[in-house]
Amino acid sequence: MRLRLLVFAALLAAVTAVCALIAIPNPLIPSVPFTLQVFAVCLAGMLLPARWAFAAETVYLLLGAAGLPVFAGGASGGGVLFTVTGGFLWSYPFAAAACAATAGRHGEFWRLAAGGTVAIMVIYAFGLAGMVGFGHLPADAATLVGLGSFLPWDLVKAGLAAAGAVRIRRALWRGAAL
């Protein structure tokens, strides 16, 4: 079982990296595109136990900090973690673990969706703190910029992750190939 969890954690770290590279231009904030990272973080929390979800997202951060181009837009290096959006990145291990703790082991859509919502709250708490701390934005501006154009999109991603996780969990517990 431990090897299986290790493989899934590594796979979900890779999924997060791929999802970071899928970028849709943001008309409101052109410098910060919409990515699928939140989807991947939620998926990790919905498919893994809390400590393994935390580990998967920590591996993702370490890969990017080590210089692999796995952050949004192909960015890399430890310096990315200290930019205006660095707080969002720092949140990923904690958000995935919180999602896993909330979603539990049963896999009902509503519990998974609740876990995704908790993950988004963690991501935004860290992200807004990073915008204020690293980006030196006033708190009200950070909240407006951080929540305004991204929250609806992130809630959709959490819902899609929950729907996908229900199907993936069923396939895994039946022993079916993915």
Residue pairs with C-beta under 8 A, 6 or more apart in sequence:
5 48
5 49
5 52
6 52
8 47
8 48
8 52
8 56
9 44
9 48
9 52
9 53
9 55
9 56
9 59
10 56
10 59
12 40
12 43
12 44
12 47
12 48
12 53
12 56
13 44
13 56
13 57
13 59
13 60
13 63
15 40
15 43
15 44
16 37
16 40
16 41
16 44
16 56
16 57
16 60
16 70
16 92
17 60
17 63
17 64
17 68
17 70
18 40
19 35
19 36
19 37
19 39
19 40
20 35
20 36
20 37
20 40
20 70
20 71
20 72
20 73
21 35
21 70
21 72
21 73
21 74
22 35
22 36
23 33
23 34
23 35
23 72
23 73
24 33
24 34
24 35
25 33
25 34
26 32
26 33
26 34
26 149
28 148
28 149
29 145
29 149
32 72
32 85
33 72
33 73
34 150
34 153
35 72
36 157
37 72
37 88
37 92
38 119
38 120
38 123
38 154
38 157
38 158
39 157
39 158
39 160
39 161
40 161
41 57
41 92
41 95
41 96
41 99
41 119
41 123
42 95
42 96
42 99
42 115
42 116
42 119
42 120
42 157
42 158
42 161
42 162
43 161
43 164
43 165
44 53
44 56
44 57
44 96
44 99
44 100
45 53
45 95
45 96
45 97
45 98
45 99
45 100
45 102
45 103
45 115
45 116
45 119
46 99
46 100
46 103
46 107
46 112
46 115
46 116
46 161
46 162
46 165
46 169
47 53
47 165
47 168
47 169
47 172
48 56
48 96
48 100
49 100
49 105
50 96
50 97
50 98
50 100
50 101
51 97
52 100
53 93
53 96
53 97
53 99
53 100
54 93
54 94
54 96
54 97
55 93
56 96
57 92
57 93
57 95
57 96
58 93
60 70
60 92
61 81
61 89
61 90
61 92
61 93
63 70
64 70
64 71
64 75
64 76
64 77
64 80
64 81
64 89
65 77
65 78
65 80
65 81
67 76
67 77
68 76
69 75
69 76
70 76
71 80
71 89
72 85
80 86
80 89
81 89
81 90
82 134
83 134
83 135
84 130
84 131
84 134
84 135
84 137
85 127
85 130
85 131
85 135
86 130
86 134
87 126
87 127
87 128
87 129
87 130
87 131
87 133
87 134
88 123
88 126
88 127
88 130
90 126
90 130
91 122
91 123
91 125
91 126
91 127
92 123
94 122
94 126
95 118
95 119
95 120
95 122
95 123
95 126
96 119
98 115
98 118
98 119
98 121
98 122
99 115
99 116
99 118
99 119
100 115
101 115
101 118
102 111
102 114
102 115
102 118
102 119
103 111
103 112
103 114
103 115
103 116
103 165
104 111
104 115
107 165
107 166
107 169
107 170
108 166
109 162
109 163
109 166
112 161
112 162
112 165
112 166
113 158
113 159
113 162
115 162
116 157
116 158
116 159
116 161
116 162
117 155
117 158
119 158
120 151
120 154
120 155
120 158
123 154
124 146
124 147
124 151
127 146
128 139
128 142
128 143
128 146
128 147
131 137
131 142
131 145
131 146
132 138
132 139
132 142
135 142
137 145
168 178
171 177
171 178
172 178
